[in-house]
């Protein structure tokens, strides 16, 4: 399935589900990030989706901001310079997310 303006919201929901699942797995396996609030999970999921949509434009329609661009460009100095206090704690998650991601991980890509 190609991402278009007409199906973007459907595609985005699938991507959100994927990132949320990966975040839950990361948090379950991680002992250095504890007591994560629902608001933090939403923020990290949104940034994760933005990173994937920016790195793989075939699944997204919008480019991320300066932090997301720095992550996609593998510019950790810029990433740490532009991140907020939440993203600072989750840079490792974002790196793992990008490393393990393939557009074929998303169910709609197999249609």
C-alpha positions as CSV (number, residue, x, y, z in Angstrom):
1,X,0.0,0.0,0.0
2,X,1.4,3.4,-1.0
3,X,1.0,6.2,1.5
4,X,-1.2,9.0,0.1
5,X,-3.1,11.9,1.6
6,X,-6.2,9.9,1.5
7,X,-4.9,6.9,3.5
8,X,-2.2,8.7,5.6
9,X,-4.2,8.6,8.8
10,X,-4.8,4.8,8.4
11,X,-1.1,4.3,7.7
12,X,-0.1,6.5,10.6
13,X,-2.2,4.5,13.0
14,X,-0.4,1.3,12.0
15,X,2.9,3.0,12.5
16,X,1.8,4.3,15.9
17,X,0.9,0.8,16.9
18,X,4.2,-0.5,15.8
19,X,6.2,2.1,17.7
20,X,4.0,1.7,20.8
21,X,4.7,-2.0,20.8
22,X,8.4,-1.5,20.4
23,X,8.4,1.1,23.2
24,X,6.5,-1.3,25.6
25,X,9.1,-4.0,24.8
26,X,12.0,-1.6,25.4
27,X,10.6,-0.4,28.7
28,X,10.0,-4.0,29.8
29,X,13.6,-4.9,29.0
30,X,15.1,-1.7,30.3
31,X,16.2,-1.1,33.9
32,X,17.4,2.4,33.5
33,X,14.0,4.0,32.6
34,X,11.5,3.5,35.3
35,X,8.2,5.1,36.2
36,X,7.3,6.3,32.7
37,X,4.0,8.2,32.7
38,X,1.3,7.8,30.0
39,X,2.1,11.3,28.8
40,X,5.8,10.4,28.4
41,X,4.8,7.3,26.4
42,X,2.7,9.3,24.1
43,X,5.5,11.8,23.6
44,X,8.1,9.1,22.9
45,X,5.7,7.3,20.5
46,X,5.0,10.5,18.6
47,X,8.7,11.2,18.2
48,X,9.4,7.6,17.2
49,X,6.7,7.8,14.5
50,X,8.1,11.1,13.3
51,X,11.6,9.6,13.1
52,X,10.3,6.6,11.1
53,X,8.3,8.8,8.8
54,X,11.2,11.1,8.2
55,X,13.7,8.4,7.6
56,X,11.3,6.4,5.4
57,X,9.2,9.0,3.5
58,X,7.2,6.3,1.8
59,X,5.3,5.7,5.1
60,X,4.9,9.4,6.0
61,X,4.0,12.7,4.6
62,X,5.8,15.1,6.9
63,X,9.4,15.8,7.9
64,X,10.3,16.0,11.6
65,X,11.8,18.9,13.5
66,X,15.5,19.6,14.4
67,X,15.7,16.7,17.0
68,X,14.2,14.2,14.6
69,X,16.4,15.4,11.7
70,X,19.5,15.0,13.9
71,X,18.5,11.5,14.9
72,X,17.8,10.5,11.2
73,X,21.1,12.1,10.2
74,X,23.0,10.1,12.9
75,X,24.2,13.4,14.4
76,X,24.2,12.7,18.1
77,X,25.9,15.9,19.0
78,X,23.0,17.8,17.4
79,X,20.4,15.4,18.8
80,X,21.6,16.0,22.4
81,X,21.8,19.7,21.7
82,X,18.2,19.9,20.5
83,X,16.4,17.3,22.6
84,X,14.1,17.9,25.5
85,X,14.5,16.2,28.9
86,X,12.2,13.3,27.9
87,X,14.0,12.6,24.5
88,X,17.3,12.7,26.3
89,X,16.3,9.6,28.2
90,X,15.1,7.8,25.1
91,X,17.8,8.4,22.5
92,X,18.9,4.8,22.9
93,X,15.3,3.7,22.2
94,X,15.2,5.8,19.0
95,X,18.5,4.4,17.8
96,X,17.3,0.8,18.4
97,X,14.0,1.6,16.7
98,X,15.7,2.9,13.5
99,X,18.2,0.1,13.5
100,X,15.6,-2.7,13.7
101,X,13.0,-1.1,11.5
102,X,12.0,-2.2,8.0
103,X,8.9,-0.9,6.2
104,X,8.0,-4.6,5.9
105,X,7.5,-4.7,9.7
106,X,4.3,-2.8,9.1
107,X,1.3,-5.0,8.3
108,X,-0.1,-2.7,5.6
109,X,3.1,-3.0,3.6
110,X,2.4,-6.7,3.1
111,X,-0.9,-6.1,1.3
